Amino acid sequence: MPQPPSAASRDEPVIRERGDACPGALRLHAADDGFLARVRLPGGLLTGRQAAVLALAADRFGDGHLELTSRGNVQLRGLADGCGGALAELLDGGGLLPAPSHERVRNIVATPLSGLDAPEGAVGAGGAVGAEGPDRPDALAWAMDFDRLLCASPWAAALSGRFLFAFDDGRGDVASLGPDVTVLGRPAGRALVRLGRAADAVELAGPDAPRAALSAARYFLDAAAAAGTQAWRVSELPAEHALGTAEFVRRLDAAGIAAAAVGAVDWPYAPAPRPPGAGTRDRATLCVLPPLGRVDSAQWRVLAQVAQEGGGELRVTPWRSVILPSVNGDAPARIEDAGLVVAPDSPWETVTACTGRPGCAKSLADVRADARAVVDRARGPLPVHWSGCERRCGHPRGTAWVDLVATGTGYRITAPGRPVRHDVRPPELAAALADARTDPDVVKK
């Protein structure tokens, strides 16, 4: 899986001349293969019934497929022009549009395995240890409480569709995704709240975390208004309007939330969940990996049915996989028969791609087809991302990954510690990619 992001300085201030154009379930985006809808799933949480509604929407209005996004949401593609009203009615009936005015700002990720496992504490770069299993909070409960607060706050609808909240149970998985507001669980019922990429944080009681995250969002909007640059994210605020811990503590105190600033925090890191999951003979938590994060409606219905037979829910992760909290019997075999990955060490675990042709007009290649053609012959320890153009949408965070970019005459391949290869043609891709994915430190040994 992609490595934890390396330390990076705050982005240069950006002056926006318009609001963001992020698609939603009500604001559809015109793509080359039809219209696109993005359905936000706070915490990635879906009931089996809601999952079935999404499958119905894909068949009735779209191309019969669903895409998982890097924020744990679901996209519908190939939508017909003029279907917006009927699509919204179907989604609303499934409980997927609780606040139409806020549907694009419900960008909330949470630890997918929260409450389902008891791993050892996650270890940070300097040896800091995350909360131990028994002390881990229910990050999904935090996320659900926060979503209700967010949707009940009229002013919050002014957030951009890219502003990201993360609720991490202490292991450091979703905290590593570059959120604008991060809540990290700590032992003894405590939590840390970080603003953007700040080195410091605020500590408070865990039950106050959802309200504190909402206060952080209001602080950002106030700072963005004062800056006048229409910043979409914390990292876009100019230096003179950057969010500060002292002011955040003051705002929390005014809201009746006891909090204290803490110095530089060594944040823990945990990798993404991987197949097959864990469990006992009677109950298992299963991690399902759809190749390239794309499933057809029949595959999705298998997941929905398994969820309904088990604990009644499924969780879409920011790593384009699905967690089924409770499965038993022949569920893994049924899922695998549907063409989804449940076995460990699949080559698909470390391969991602943008939409590519035919869905994206800017793409110079059908990157998904090219990835499928070589996935079994181009294995290696480094993750790889296929991009149809120089924008490199959806690429992994961090630096230890292989970058393939379509150029119109082949692919440019960039890998850590290796010279750049230009215009690699399809017949040469498997060998060139296998070589690029070999860790250079392993080669030296």
Residue pairs with C-beta under 8 A, 6 or more apart in sequence:
1 271
1 272
1 274
1 319
1 349
1 350
1 383
2 272
2 383
2 396
2 397
2 398
2 400
2 401
3 396
3 398
3 399
3 400
3 401
4 125
4 172
4 176
4 269
4 397
4 398
5 176
5 178
5 397
5 398
6 398
6 399
8 197
10 196
10 197
10 235
10 239
10 242
11 235
11 236
13 227
13 229
13 231
13 236
13 237
13 238
13 239
14 229
14 231
14 232
14 236
15 229
15 230
16 229
16 230
16 231
16 232
16 236
17 230
18 230
19 160
19 230
20 160
20 161
20 162
20 232
21 29
22 38
22 104
22 160
22 161
22 162
23 29
23 36
23 37
23 38
23 75
23 161
24 37
24 38
24 40
24 103
24 104
24 161
25 37
25 38
25 39
25 40
25 87
25 88
25 91
25 96
25 97
25 103
26 84
26 88
26 97
26 100
26 103
26 104
27 104
28 35
28 36
28 37
28 79
28 84
29 35
29 36
29 37
29 38
30 36
31 77
31 355
31 359
31 360
31 361
32 357
32 358
32 359
32 360
32 361
33 63
33 77
33 78
33 358
33 359
34 62
34 63
34 77
34 78
34 79
34 80
34 81
35 78
35 79
35 80
35 81
35 83
35 84
36 75
36 76
36 77
36 79
37 62
37 75
37 76
37 79
37 87
38 69
38 73
38 74
38 75
39 54
39 73
39 74
39 75
39 76
39 91
39 96
40 73
40 103
40 104
40 106
40 107
40 108
41 72
41 73
41 74
41 96
41 316
42 106
42 108
42 110
42 143
42 144
42 146
42 147
43 72
43 108
43 109
43 110
43 139
43 140
43 143
43 144
43 147
43 167
43 315
44 72
44 73
44 109
44 110
44 112
44 315
44 316
44 317
44 318
44 323
45 110
45 140
45 143
45 144
45 313
45 315
46 54
46 307
46 313
46 314
46 315
46 316
47 95
47 307
47 312
47 313
48 304
48 305
48 307
48 308
48 312
48 313
48 314
49 94
49 304
49 308
50 94
50 95
50 96
51 300
51 301
51 303
51 304
51 307
51 314
52 301
52 304
53 90
53 91
53 93
53 94
53 96
54 66
54 74
54 76
54 94
54 96
54 300
55 66
55 297
55 300
55 301
55 304
56 90
56 297
57 76
57 87
57 90
57 91
58 64
58 65
58 66
58 76
58 297
58 300
59 297
60 86
60 90
61 76
61 79
61 80
61 83
61 86
61 87
62 76
62 77
62 78
62 79
63 77
63 78
64 78
64 296
64 297
65 77
65 78
65 294
65 295
65 296
65 297
66 74
66 75
66 76
66 294
66 295
66 296
66 297
66 300
67 74
67 75
67 76
67 77
67 293
67 294
67 355
68 74
68 75
68 290
68 293
68 294
68 295
68 316
68 317
68 320
68 321
68 322
69 75
69 293
69 318
69 320
70 177
70 318
70 319
70 320
70 394
71 107
71 109
71 164
71 318
72 109
72 112
72 315
72 316
72 317
72 318
73 107
73 316
74 316
76 87
77 359
79 87
88 97
88 100
91 97
92 100
97 103
98 147
98 151
99 106
99 151
99 152
101 154
101 157
102 150
102 151
102 156
102 157
104 161
105 150
105 156
105 157
105 159
105 160
105 161
105 163
106 147
106 150
106 151
107 161
107 162
107 163
107 164
107 165
108 143
108 146
108 147
108 150
108 164
108 165
108 166
108 167
109 143
109 164
109 165
109 166
109 167
109 174
109 177
109 179
109 318
110 139
110 140
110 142
110 143
110 166
110 167
110 168
110 169
110 174
111 139
111 140
111 167
111 168
111 169
111 171
111 173
111 174
112 173
112 273
112 315
112 317
112 318
112 323
113 119
113 173
113 273
113 285
113 323
114 136
114 137
114 138
114 139
114 140
114 169
115 136
115 138
115 140
115 169
116 278
116 285
116 323
116 325
117 133
117 278
117 285
118 133
118 134
118 136
119 133
119 171
119 270
120 132
120 133
121 129
121 130
121 131
121 132
121 133
121 170
121 171
121 268
122 129
122 130
122 170
122 171
122 172
122 173
122 268
122 269
122 270
123 129
123 130
123 268
123 269
124 130
124 172
124 266
124 267
124 268
124 269
125 266
125 269
126 266
127 266
128 265
128 266
128 267
128 268
129 268
130 170
130 171
130 172
130 184
130 185
130 268
130 270
131 137
131 169
131 170
131 171
131 185
131 186
131 187
132 187
135 170
135 185
135 186
135 187
135 188
135 189
136 169
136 170
136 171
136 185
137 169
137 170
137 185
137 189
137 191
137 206
137 209
138 169
139 167
139 168
139 169
139 174
139 183
139 185
140 167
140 315
142 167
142 183
142 206
142 209
142 210
143 165
143 167
145 210
146 165
146 167
146 209
146 210
146 213
146 214
149 210
149 211
149 214
150 156
150 214
150 217
153 214
153 218
155 218
155 221
156 214
156 217
156 218
158 221
159 217
159 220
159 221
160 232
160 233
162 232
162 233
163 180
163 217
163 220
163 232
163 233
163 234
164 177
164 178
164 179
164 180
164 181
164 233
165 179
165 180
165 181
165 182
165 183
165 213
165 217
166 174
166 175
166 177
166 179
166 181
166 182
166 183
167 174
167 183
167 209
167 213
168 174
168 175
168 182
168 183
168 184
168 185
169 185
170 184
170 185
170 186
170 187
170 268
171 268
171 270
172 184
172 267
172 268
172 269
172 270
173 269
173 270
173 271
173 272
173 273
174 318
175 182
175 184
175 194
175 267
175 268
175 269
176 267
176 269
176 270
176 397
177 318
177 397
178 197
178 397
180 195
180 196
180 220
180 233
180 234
180 235
181 193
181 194
181 195
181 213
181 216
181 217
181 220
181 234
182 192
182 193
182 194
183 191
183 192
183 193
183 209
183 210
183 212
183 213
184 191
184 192
184 193
184 194
184 201
184 267
184 268
185 191
185 206
186 192
186 203
186 206
189 205
189 206
189 207
190 203
190 204
190 205
190 206
191 203
191 204
191 205
191 206
191 208
191 209
191 212
192 201
192 202
192 203
192 262
192 265
193 201
193 202
193 203
193 204
193 209
193 212
193 213
193 216
193 248
193 259
194 200
194 201
194 202
194 265
194 267
195 216
195 219
195 220
195 234
195 243
195 245
195 248
196 233
196 234
196 235
196 243
197 234
197 235
198 243
198 245
199 264
199 265
200 245
200 261
200 262
200 263
200 264
200 265
201 245
201 261
201 262
201 265
202 212
202 245
202 248
202 249
202 252
202 259
202 260
202 261
202 262
203 259
203 260
203 261
203 262
204 212
204 252
204 257
204 258
204 259
204 260
205 258
208 257
208 258
208 259
211 255
211 257
212 252
212 257
212 259
215 248
215 251
215 252
215 255
215 257
216 243
216 248
218 251
219 243
219 247
219 248
219 251
220 234
220 237
220 243
223 231
223 237
223 241
223 242
223 243
224 230
224 231
224 237
224 241
226 241
227 237
227 238
227 240
227 241
229 236
229 237
229 238
231 237
234 243
237 243
245 261
246 261
248 259
249 259
249 260
249 261
252 258
252 259
253 259
272 317
272 318
272 319
272 321
273 287
273 317
273 319
273 321
273 323
274 287
274 289
274 344
274 349
275 286
275 287
275 288
275 289
275 321
275 341
275 342
275 343
275 344
275 346
275 349
276 286
276 287
276 332
276 342
276 343
276 344
277 284
277 285
277 286
277 287
277 323
277 324
278 284
278 285
279 285
279 286
279 327
282 328
283 326
283 327
283 328
284 326
284 327
284 328
284 332
285 323
285 324
285 325
285 326
285 327
286 323
286 324
286 327
286 331
286 332
286 335
286 342
287 321
287 322
287 323
287 324
287 342
288 303
288 321
288 322
288 323
288 324
288 335
288 340
288 341
288 342
289 320
289 321
289 340
289 341
289 342
289 346
289 348
289 349
290 299
290 320
290 321
290 322
290 340
290 341
291 339
291 340
291 341
291 348
291 351
291 372
291 375
292 320
292 348
292 351
292 352
292 353
292 368
292 371
292 372
293 320
293 321
293 352
294 368
295 303
295 340
298 338
299 338
299 339
299 340
302 334
302 335
302 338
302 340
303 314
303 322
303 324
303 335
303 340
304 314
306 324
306 327
306 331
306 334
306 335
307 313
307 314
307 324
309 327
309 328
309 331
310 324
310 325
310 326
310 327
310 328
310 331
311 324
311 325
311 326
313 325
314 322
314 323
314 324
314 325
315 322
315 323
315 325
316 322
317 323
320 352
324 331
332 342
335 342
336 342
336 343
341 348
341 349
347 375
347 376
347 378
347 379
348 375
350 381
350 382
350 383
350 384
351 371
351 375
351 383
351 384
351 385
351 386
352 383
352 384
352 385
352 386
352 394
352 395
352 396
353 367
353 368
353 371
353 385
353 386
353 387
353 394
354 360
354 363
354 367
354 385
354 386
354 387
354 388
354 391
354 392
354 393
354 394
355 363
355 368
355 388
355 393
356 363
356 365
356 366
356 367
356 368
356 369
356 386
356 388
356 406
357 363
357 364
357 365
357 366
357 367
357 388
358 366
360 388
360 389
362 388
362 389
362 391
363 388
363 389
363 406
364 388
364 389
364 406
364 407
364 408
365 388
365 406
365 408
365 411
367 386
367 387
367 388
367 404
367 406
368 386
370 386
370 411
370 426
370 429
371 386
373 426
373 429
374 429
374 430
374 433
377 430
377 434
378 384
378 429
378 430
378 431
378 433
378 434
378 437
379 434
379 437
380 402
380 433
380 434
380 436
380 437
380 438
380 439
381 437
381 438
381 439
381 442
382 400
382 401
382 402
382 415
382 416
382 436
382 437
382 438
382 439
383 396
383 400
383 401
383 402
384 401
384 402
384 403
384 404
384 433
384 436
384 437
385 392
385 394
385 395
385 396
385 401
385 402
385 403
385 404
386 404
386 406
387 393
387 395
387 403
387 404
387 405
387 406
388 406
389 405
389 406
390 405
392 403
392 405
395 401
395 403
399 416
400 416
401 416
402 413
402 414
402 415
402 416
402 433
402 436
402 437
403 412
403 413
403 414
403 415
404 411
404 412
404 413
404 433
405 411
405 412
405 414
407 422
407 423
409 423
410 422
410 423
410 424
410 425
410 426
411 423
411 424
411 429
412 420
412 421
412 422
412 423
412 424
413 420
413 421
413 424
413 432
413 433
413 436
414 420
415 436
415 437
415 440
416 439
416 440
417 440
417 441
418 435
418 436
418 440
421 432
421 436
424 432
